[in-house]
Amino acid sequence: MPSAPLAERLSIPSGPLFFPVTAYGPDGSLDLDAYRTHVRRGVEAGAAAVFACCGTGEFHALTPEEFEACVRAAVEVTEGRVPVVAGAGYGTALAVRYARLAEAAGADGLLAMPPYLVVAGQEGLLRHYRELTAATALPVIVYQRDNAVFTPETAVELARTEGVIGLKDGVGDLDLMQRIVSAVRSEVPGEFLYFNGLPTAEQTQLAYRGIGIGLYSSAVFCFAPEIALAFHRALRDGDDATAHRLLDGFYRPFAELRARGKGYAVSLVKAGVRLRGLDVGEVRPPLHEPAEEHVKQLAHLIERGQALLTEEEDHA
């Protein structure tokens, strides 16, 4: 059943859900000062929550010590203004370790990433998430993607698990998600949260909204919060004309640019943060930096998105 404080704070977000990048210095080590600045700017820009050290934050590349330091820094910077949700993943034992580090650092909840590498059956996946949830007092959002895809029956069992408050979808199978939403609604009393977790989730959010999923992650918010906020407002207000204008003029070209390189869902976003004036360093291997030409195209896209906001004001 939902953990009321975090579930209530996330259920009707005041702004986009912010997945900050993790900042590194020239030598590749953590740059916590730049990270704090990045998180602070996101909160001040209107983020409804901070999801620290998740996919966009290169969870896979962080040591446990770095992970705890980043989560603690995010908690300190937000000062309780918005909740901080931290990633947790790998095998069950390591996922439990990360969960406990996040709890010690003051996080409000966890985003449970898929288990490392193995393709497990539904019974094993359910056991994994139940053991993770039982090991911490933090509420858990389960991330469905890659090797962790659930049947509606398993989703019902997850929703019945004490401490599991939601499901984030990174698969994009709307038929499956509709069946999951319907099954949980029919069989589990109370509220259960759903999130669109696809890369550049704004691209598909109108469709997700149609099946009752209003929450979504926004990587664009990392480097163009004004554009992400305008799109979020358009969805909230039912202003589909503005949503379509931003989709056609900014989000679709951005998604197409993102698709031109492996790992661009992280590295291109990080390049965008640097373009906006904050040096958060490069990505760590095995990710690589985007091509210079693609970074130039991103800069033009940001300018185009900002021009669309001016058009929005003119239409108002």
C-alpha positions as MATLAB code, in Angstrom:
seq = 'MPSAPLAERLSIPSGPLFFPVTAYGPDGSLDLDAYRTHVRRGVEAGAAAVFACCGTGEFHALTPEEFEACVRAAVEVTEGRVPVVAGAGYGTALAVRYARLAEAAGADGLLAMPPYLVVAGQEGLLRHYRELTAATALPVIVYQRDNAVFTPETAVELARTEGVIGLKDGVGDLDLMQRIVSAVRSEVPGEFLYFNGLPTAEQTQLAYRGIGIGLYSSAVFCFAPEIALAFHRALRDGDDATAHRLLDGFYRPFAELRARGKGYAVSLVKAGVRLRGLDVGEVRPPLHEPAEEHVKQLAHLIERGQALLTEEEDHA';
ca = [
       0.000    0.000    0.000;
       1.228    3.561   -0.616;
       3.394    5.390    1.855;
       1.291    8.497    2.296;
       3.879   11.270    2.590;
       5.858   10.569   -0.597;
       2.901    9.240   -2.575;
       0.851   12.318   -1.757;
       3.698   14.671   -2.643;
       4.173   13.004   -6.023;
       0.548   12.393   -6.925;
      -0.221   15.933   -8.115;
       3.139   17.433   -9.088;
       3.546   21.193   -9.208;
       6.161   20.858  -11.932;
       8.302   18.355  -13.841;
      10.107   15.495  -12.124;
      13.815   16.391  -12.203;
      16.482   13.741  -12.891;
      19.744   15.672  -12.428;
      22.967   14.658  -14.113;
      25.919   13.824  -11.877;
      28.732   16.376  -12.078;
      32.388   15.403  -12.486;
      35.520   17.518  -12.403;
      38.289   17.591  -15.051;
      39.927   14.545  -13.465;
      36.686   12.568  -13.554;
      36.027   12.690   -9.815;
      32.771   13.927   -8.294;
      32.238   17.674   -8.357;
      29.756   18.086   -5.529;
      29.765   21.883   -5.746;
      28.618   21.788   -9.373;
      26.135   19.050   -8.509;
      24.641   21.121   -5.694;
      24.340   24.088   -8.054;
      22.604   21.920  -10.659;
      20.124   20.513   -8.143;
      19.504   23.917   -6.550;
      18.780   25.534   -9.905;
      16.339   22.759  -10.773;
      14.430   23.126   -7.531;
      14.347   26.899   -7.852;
      13.135   26.557  -11.465;
      10.095   24.594  -10.325;
      10.920   20.891  -10.086;
       8.339   18.882   -8.153;
      10.860   16.222   -7.072;
      14.536   15.360   -7.434;
      15.403   11.835   -8.593;
      19.085   11.651   -7.666;
      21.564    9.129   -9.059;
      19.127    7.438  -11.406;
      19.592    6.726  -15.119;
      20.301   10.306  -16.198;
      22.525   10.622  -13.126;
      24.726    7.693  -14.233;
      23.811    5.411  -11.334;
      25.723    2.619  -13.068;
      28.969    4.614  -12.946;
      28.954    5.577   -9.254;
      30.661    3.827   -6.375;
      28.548    3.340   -3.241;
      30.495    6.132   -1.548;
      29.914    8.540   -4.439;
      26.268    7.569   -4.550;
      25.757    8.350   -0.872;
      27.605   11.666   -1.203;
      25.402   12.741   -4.131;
      22.158   11.741   -2.449;
      23.181   13.530    0.742;
      24.076   16.643   -1.266;
      20.703   16.590   -3.024;
      18.886   16.260    0.309;
      20.855   19.154    1.780;
      20.203   21.424   -1.200;
      16.474   20.745   -1.453;
      15.993   21.425    2.286;
      12.731   19.495    2.252;
      11.122   21.759   -0.359;
      10.625   18.786   -2.668;
      11.150   15.059   -2.106;
      14.417   13.365   -3.058;
      14.164    9.889   -4.578;
      17.383    7.905   -5.084;
      18.195    5.067   -7.449;
      18.916    1.519   -6.259;
      19.896   -1.414   -8.420;
      22.103   -4.356   -9.418;
      21.535   -7.713   -7.696;
      19.398   -7.931   -4.591;
      22.252   -7.653   -2.078;
      23.755   -4.561   -3.736;
      20.334   -3.009   -4.290;
      19.693   -3.386   -0.560;
      23.057   -1.769    0.170;
      22.271    1.226   -2.032;
      18.814    1.491   -0.492;
      20.270    1.672    2.990;
      22.851    4.231    1.908;
      20.048    6.357    0.435;
      18.084    6.053    3.661;
      21.117    7.067    5.721;
      21.636   10.069    3.407;
      18.090   11.285    4.073;
      16.312   10.319    0.841;
      12.513   10.242    0.830;
      12.186    7.213   -1.437;
      13.793    4.857   -3.942;
      13.563    4.223   -7.648;
      14.329    0.506   -7.982;
      16.253   -0.098  -11.202;
      16.140   -3.448  -13.041;
      18.367   -6.213  -11.638;
      21.777   -6.477  -13.232;
      21.930   -8.319  -16.570;
      19.983  -11.503  -15.836;
      16.641  -12.222  -17.482;
      14.532  -13.492  -14.596;
      11.051  -14.925  -14.428;
       8.155  -13.117  -12.820;
       8.507  -15.053   -9.554;
      12.167  -14.098   -9.207;
      11.536  -10.463  -10.071;
       8.778  -10.237   -7.480;
      11.022  -11.784   -4.833;
      13.824   -9.341   -5.707;
      11.658   -6.250   -5.267;
      10.009   -7.575   -2.134;
      13.361   -8.268   -0.505;
      14.591   -4.812   -1.474;
      11.476   -3.140   -0.105;
      11.571   -5.137    3.125;
      15.157   -4.035    3.784;
      14.374   -0.325    4.123;
      11.696    1.962    5.496;
      11.790    4.030    2.294;
       8.859    3.798   -0.142;
       9.812    2.252   -3.477;
       8.914    3.008   -7.093;
       9.705    0.031   -9.338;
      11.226    0.816  -12.743;
       9.899   -1.411  -15.534;
      12.320   -1.644  -18.441;
      14.781   -3.913  -20.261;
      14.966   -7.188  -18.301;
      12.308   -6.238  -15.735;
       8.971   -6.259  -17.557;
       5.913   -7.313  -15.575;
       2.682   -9.083  -16.342;
      -0.470   -7.440  -14.990;
      -0.611  -10.219  -12.373;
       2.892   -9.414  -11.126;
       2.089   -5.713  -11.120;
      -0.885   -6.470   -8.862;
       1.400   -8.346   -6.472;
       3.865   -5.467   -6.476;
       1.041   -3.038   -5.707;
       0.023   -5.257   -2.797;
       3.562   -5.197   -1.392;
       3.917   -2.921    1.605;
       6.239   -0.063    0.717;
       5.842   -0.240   -3.069;
       4.018    2.936   -4.098;
       4.330    3.017   -7.858;
       5.565    1.743  -11.198;
       7.659    3.683  -13.687;
       7.406    2.432  -17.260;
      10.401    2.565  -19.577;
       9.089    0.029  -22.097;
       6.424    1.998  -23.968;
       3.945   -0.831  -24.527;
       0.692    1.065  -24.020;
      -1.426   -2.068  -24.330;
       0.525   -3.680  -21.483;
       0.337   -0.522  -19.389;
      -3.421   -0.222  -19.900;
      -3.835   -3.816  -18.719;
      -1.572   -3.185  -15.714;
      -3.480   -0.040  -14.744;
      -6.796   -1.829  -15.130;
      -5.719   -4.903  -13.151;
      -4.277   -2.915  -10.253;
      -7.284   -0.598  -10.166;
      -9.610   -3.607  -10.052;
      -7.765   -5.648   -7.441;
      -5.815   -3.318   -5.139;
      -7.638   -0.651   -3.107;
      -6.066    2.761   -2.737;
      -3.855    4.866   -4.950;
      -0.940    3.428   -6.914;
       1.327    5.793   -8.855;
       2.384    5.368  -12.476;
       5.151    7.206  -14.309;
       6.096    7.506  -17.960;
       9.834    6.846  -17.851;
      10.673    6.692  -21.546;
      13.590    8.805  -22.817;
      12.208   12.244  -23.693;
       8.930   11.220  -22.066;
       7.194   14.358  -23.315;
       7.122   12.701  -26.751;
       4.651   10.071  -25.547;
       2.981   11.810  -22.622;
      -0.206   12.741  -24.470;
      -0.720    9.028  -25.133;
       0.145    8.045  -21.552;
      -2.242   10.693  -20.261;
      -4.968    8.950  -22.235;
      -4.638    5.814  -20.098;
      -4.486    7.745  -16.856;
      -0.726    8.139  -16.392;
      -0.020   11.781  -15.655;
       3.455   11.588  -14.107;
       6.574   11.578  -16.268;
      10.309   12.094  -16.006;
      11.807   15.061  -17.836;
      15.428   14.918  -18.926;
      14.913   18.162  -20.869;
      14.296   19.914  -17.550;
      18.019   19.407  -16.793;
      19.111   21.848  -19.487;
      15.977   23.693  -20.652;
      13.681   23.995  -17.635;
      11.704   26.814  -19.205;
      10.721   24.557  -22.128;
       9.924   21.600  -19.859;
       7.812   23.820  -17.600;
       5.860   25.233  -20.542;
       5.068   21.730  -21.754;
       4.080   20.630  -18.234;
       1.735   23.613  -17.908;
       0.195   22.844  -21.297;
      -0.567   19.285  -20.187;
      -1.947   20.457  -16.852;
      -4.188   23.061  -18.473;
      -5.319   20.900  -21.379;
      -3.618   23.294  -23.788;
      -2.963   20.772  -26.527;
      -2.169   23.500  -29.068;
       0.895   24.568  -27.083;
       1.832   20.945  -26.393;
       1.678   20.168  -30.122;
       3.714   23.262  -30.999;
       6.471   22.224  -28.579;
       6.314   18.604  -29.713;
       6.581   19.501  -33.373;
       9.171   22.244  -33.022;
      11.373   21.004  -30.190;
      10.691   17.578  -28.687;
      10.440   15.528  -31.879;
      13.659   17.007  -33.341;
      15.368   16.513  -29.978;
      14.269   12.858  -29.801;
      15.529   12.324  -33.348;
      18.876   13.908  -32.448;
      19.068   11.807  -29.291;
      18.569    8.669  -31.387;
      21.692    9.422  -33.436;
      24.084    8.157  -30.796;
      24.252    5.338  -28.278;
      23.940    6.653  -24.746;
      22.772   10.083  -25.902;
      19.843    9.874  -23.470;
      22.506   10.756  -20.889;
      25.478   12.295  -22.705;
      23.436   14.665  -24.870;
      21.525   15.848  -21.807;
      24.797   16.474  -20.002;
      26.073   18.415  -23.015;
      22.897   20.494  -22.813;
      23.627   21.384  -19.185;
      27.102   22.542  -20.199;
      25.641   24.569  -23.066;
      23.503   26.437  -20.540;
      26.567   27.530  -18.596;
      27.170   24.935  -15.872;
      30.250   22.729  -16.261;
      29.148   19.302  -15.043;
      31.957   17.471  -16.832;
      31.766   14.617  -19.267;
      30.090   11.234  -18.932;
      32.026    8.298  -17.552;
      32.782    5.191  -19.623;
      31.256    3.138  -21.090;
      29.218    6.158  -22.233;
      30.901    8.609  -24.583;
      30.530   12.262  -25.449;
      28.233   13.295  -28.312;
      29.754   14.371  -31.609;
      30.590   18.074  -31.855;
      28.122   18.502  -34.723;
      25.346   17.010  -32.610;
      26.125   19.390  -29.752;
      25.865   22.300  -32.206;
      22.502   20.974  -33.371;
      21.379   20.764  -29.743;
      22.336   24.401  -29.202;
      20.197   25.402  -32.201;
      17.326   23.295  -30.906;
      17.421   25.001  -27.527;
      17.240   28.373  -29.272;
      14.339   27.110  -31.365;
      12.527   25.893  -28.257;
      12.963   29.255  -26.591;
      11.582   30.976  -29.684;
       8.519   28.740  -29.464;
       7.957   30.004  -25.928;
       7.905   33.550  -27.272;
       5.300   32.423  -29.792;
       3.306   30.934  -26.901;
       3.338   34.309  -25.145;
       2.203   35.995  -28.358;
      -0.699   33.555  -28.618;
      -1.729   34.140  -24.987;
];
